[in-house]
Amino acid sequence: MNRYALHRELVAAGVPDGYYRIEDAHEPVPVPTDFLFLRRSSDGGWETGVYERGRYEVVTHHTTEAAACAALRRLLG
């Protein structure tokens, strides 16, 4: 699964837009105070984590986009 397919799946499942941000696929406006995220990391991998209180906290690091998508999906239930 890629990030665009994950976004479609989350929309179909009724997950509220403000619960997550997926780089280049879903960037809610206005930006929520707290949310889960999926983004590219500086080393070419992928990260999932939590944005809260104005800070990004990486929870997991993945070598593939598919693995990162699966991790975010698990976090969102």
Biotite code that builds the C-alpha atoms (Angstrom):
import biotite.structure as struc

atoms = struc.array([
    struc.Atom([0.000, 0.000, 0.000], chain_id="A", res_id=1, res_name="MET", atom_name="CA", element="C"),
    struc.Atom([1.184, 3.533, -0.689], chain_id="A", res_id=2, res_name="ASN", atom_name="CA", element="C"),
    struc.Atom([0.207, 6.743, 1.115], chain_id="A", res_id=3, res_name="ARG", atom_name="CA", element="C"),
    struc.Atom([-2.478, 7.667, -1.430], chain_id="A", res_id=4, res_name="TYR", atom_name="CA", element="C"),
    struc.Atom([-4.192, 4.290, -1.075], chain_id="A", res_id=5, res_name="ALA", atom_name="CA", element="C"),
    struc.Atom([-3.947, 4.595, 2.702], chain_id="A", res_id=6, res_name="LEU", atom_name="CA", element="C"),
    struc.Atom([-5.655, 7.969, 2.589], chain_id="A", res_id=7, res_name="HIS", atom_name="CA", element="C"),
    struc.Atom([-8.484, 6.559, 0.459], chain_id="A", res_id=8, res_name="ARG", atom_name="CA", element="C"),
    struc.Atom([-8.876, 3.679, 2.919], chain_id="A", res_id=9, res_name="GLU", atom_name="CA", element="C"),
    struc.Atom([-9.000, 6.027, 5.918], chain_id="A", res_id=10, res_name="LEU", atom_name="CA", element="C"),
    struc.Atom([-11.628, 8.211, 4.223], chain_id="A", res_id=11, res_name="VAL", atom_name="CA", element="C"),
    struc.Atom([-13.718, 5.125, 3.414], chain_id="A", res_id=12, res_name="ALA", atom_name="CA", element="C"),
    struc.Atom([-13.402, 3.963, 7.037], chain_id="A", res_id=13, res_name="ALA", atom_name="CA", element="C"),
    struc.Atom([-14.658, 7.328, 8.281], chain_id="A", res_id=14, res_name="GLY", atom_name="CA", element="C"),
    struc.Atom([-11.500, 8.331, 10.161], chain_id="A", res_id=15, res_name="VAL", atom_name="CA", element="C"),
    struc.Atom([-11.813, 12.092, 10.812], chain_id="A", res_id=16, res_name="PRO", atom_name="CA", element="C"),
    struc.Atom([-9.521, 14.305, 8.701], chain_id="A", res_id=17, res_name="ASP", atom_name="CA", element="C"),
    struc.Atom([-7.987, 15.997, 11.716], chain_id="A", res_id=18, res_name="GLY", atom_name="CA", element="C"),
    struc.Atom([-6.654, 12.791, 13.236], chain_id="A", res_id=19, res_name="TYR", atom_name="CA", element="C"),
    struc.Atom([-3.770, 12.380, 10.787], chain_id="A", res_id=20, res_name="TYR", atom_name="CA", element="C"),
    struc.Atom([-1.440, 13.967, 8.245], chain_id="A", res_id=21, res_name="ARG", atom_name="CA", element="C"),
    struc.Atom([0.112, 12.020, 5.375], chain_id="A", res_id=22, res_name="ILE", atom_name="CA", element="C"),
    struc.Atom([2.877, 13.793, 3.484], chain_id="A", res_id=23, res_name="GLU", atom_name="CA", element="C"),
    struc.Atom([1.725, 14.786, -0.030], chain_id="A", res_id=24, res_name="ASP", atom_name="CA", element="C"),
    struc.Atom([-1.528, 12.816, 0.316], chain_id="A", res_id=25, res_name="ALA", atom_name="CA", element="C"),
    struc.Atom([-3.496, 14.419, 3.155], chain_id="A", res_id=26, res_name="HIS", atom_name="CA", element="C"),
    struc.Atom([-2.576, 17.694, 4.806], chain_id="A", res_id=27, res_name="GLU", atom_name="CA", element="C"),
    struc.Atom([-5.618, 18.973, 6.718], chain_id="A", res_id=28, res_name="PRO", atom_name="CA", element="C"),
    struc.Atom([-6.442, 22.677, 6.805], chain_id="A", res_id=29, res_name="VAL", atom_name="CA", element="C"),
    struc.Atom([-6.541, 24.192, 9.295], chain_id="A", res_id=30, res_name="PRO", atom_name="CA", element="C"),
    struc.Atom([-3.710, 22.225, 10.853], chain_id="A", res_id=31, res_name="VAL", atom_name="CA", element="C"),
    struc.Atom([-5.022, 20.358, 13.911], chain_id="A", res_id=32, res_name="PRO", atom_name="CA", element="C"),
    struc.Atom([-3.440, 20.882, 17.324], chain_id="A", res_id=33, res_name="THR", atom_name="CA", element="C"),
    struc.Atom([-2.510, 17.187, 17.665], chain_id="A", res_id=34, res_name="ASP", atom_name="CA", element="C"),
    struc.Atom([-2.380, 14.430, 15.048], chain_id="A", res_id=35, res_name="PHE", atom_name="CA", element="C"),
    struc.Atom([-0.633, 11.270, 13.899], chain_id="A", res_id=36, res_name="LEU", atom_name="CA", element="C"),
    struc.Atom([1.655, 11.586, 10.893], chain_id="A", res_id=37, res_name="PHE", atom_name="CA", element="C"),
    struc.Atom([3.411, 9.686, 8.135], chain_id="A", res_id=38, res_name="LEU", atom_name="CA", element="C"),
    struc.Atom([6.319, 11.383, 6.377], chain_id="A", res_id=39, res_name="ARG", atom_name="CA", element="C"),
    struc.Atom([9.599, 10.780, 4.599], chain_id="A", res_id=40, res_name="ARG", atom_name="CA", element="C"),
    struc.Atom([12.649, 10.827, 6.812], chain_id="A", res_id=41, res_name="SER", atom_name="CA", element="C"),
    struc.Atom([15.908, 12.587, 6.033], chain_id="A", res_id=42, res_name="SER", atom_name="CA", element="C"),
    struc.Atom([17.656, 9.254, 5.399], chain_id="A", res_id=43, res_name="ASP", atom_name="CA", element="C"),
    struc.Atom([15.230, 8.220, 2.643], chain_id="A", res_id=44, res_name="GLY", atom_name="CA", element="C"),
    struc.Atom([13.063, 6.009, 4.824], chain_id="A", res_id=45, res_name="GLY", atom_name="CA", element="C"),
    struc.Atom([9.650, 6.725, 6.314], chain_id="A", res_id=46, res_name="TRP", atom_name="CA", element="C"),
    struc.Atom([8.502, 7.803, 9.767], chain_id="A", res_id=47, res_name="GLU", atom_name="CA", element="C"),
    struc.Atom([5.264, 7.617, 11.690], chain_id="A", res_id=48, res_name="THR", atom_name="CA", element="C"),
    struc.Atom([4.601, 9.474, 14.871], chain_id="A", res_id=49, res_name="GLY", atom_name="CA", element="C"),
    struc.Atom([2.671, 12.047, 16.840], chain_id="A", res_id=50, res_name="VAL", atom_name="CA", element="C"),
    struc.Atom([2.523, 15.812, 16.524], chain_id="A", res_id=51, res_name="TYR", atom_name="CA", element="C"),
    struc.Atom([1.496, 17.417, 19.782], chain_id="A", res_id=52, res_name="GLU", atom_name="CA", element="C"),
    struc.Atom([2.248, 20.620, 21.608], chain_id="A", res_id=53, res_name="ARG", atom_name="CA", element="C"),
    struc.Atom([4.034, 21.978, 18.550], chain_id="A", res_id=54, res_name="GLY", atom_name="CA", element="C"),
    struc.Atom([6.518, 19.111, 18.302], chain_id="A", res_id=55, res_name="ARG", atom_name="CA", element="C"),
    struc.Atom([6.913, 16.091, 16.063], chain_id="A", res_id=56, res_name="TYR", atom_name="CA", element="C"),
    struc.Atom([7.755, 12.869, 17.911], chain_id="A", res_id=57, res_name="GLU", atom_name="CA", element="C"),
    struc.Atom([8.773, 9.951, 15.729], chain_id="A", res_id=58, res_name="VAL", atom_name="CA", element="C"),
    struc.Atom([7.339, 6.682, 17.027], chain_id="A", res_id=59, res_name="VAL", atom_name="CA", element="C"),
    struc.Atom([8.565, 4.295, 14.313], chain_id="A", res_id=60, res_name="THR", atom_name="CA", element="C"),
    struc.Atom([11.022, 4.383, 11.412], chain_id="A", res_id=61, res_name="HIS", atom_name="CA", element="C"),
    struc.Atom([10.527, 2.208, 8.307], chain_id="A", res_id=62, res_name="HIS", atom_name="CA", element="C"),
    struc.Atom([12.564, 1.389, 5.235], chain_id="A", res_id=63, res_name="THR", atom_name="CA", element="C"),
    struc.Atom([9.515, 1.187, 2.964], chain_id="A", res_id=64, res_name="THR", atom_name="CA", element="C"),
    struc.Atom([6.448, 3.322, 2.379], chain_id="A", res_id=65, res_name="GLU", atom_name="CA", element="C"),
    struc.Atom([4.225, 0.240, 2.642], chain_id="A", res_id=66, res_name="ALA", atom_name="CA", element="C"),
    struc.Atom([5.525, -0.594, 6.120], chain_id="A", res_id=67, res_name="ALA", atom_name="CA", element="C"),
    struc.Atom([4.999, 3.005, 7.270], chain_id="A", res_id=68, res_name="ALA", atom_name="CA", element="C"),
    struc.Atom([1.449, 2.995, 5.893], chain_id="A", res_id=69, res_name="CYS", atom_name="CA", element="C"),
    struc.Atom([0.679, -0.228, 7.752], chain_id="A", res_id=70, res_name="ALA", atom_name="CA", element="C"),
    struc.Atom([2.061, 1.266, 10.971], chain_id="A", res_id=71, res_name="ALA", atom_name="CA", element="C"),
    struc.Atom([-0.056, 4.415, 10.654], chain_id="A", res_id=72, res_name="LEU", atom_name="CA", element="C"),
    struc.Atom([-3.131, 2.333, 9.883], chain_id="A", res_id=73, res_name="ARG", atom_name="CA", element="C"),
    struc.Atom([-2.543, 0.330, 13.072], chain_id="A", res_id=74, res_name="ARG", atom_name="CA", element="C"),
    struc.Atom([-2.123, 3.534, 15.104], chain_id="A", res_id=75, res_name="LEU", atom_name="CA", element="C"),
    struc.Atom([-5.422, 4.856, 13.777], chain_id="A", res_id=76, res_name="LEU", atom_name="CA", element="C"),
    struc.Atom([-7.212, 1.635, 14.671], chain_id="A", res_id=77, res_name="GLY", atom_name="CA", element="C"),
])
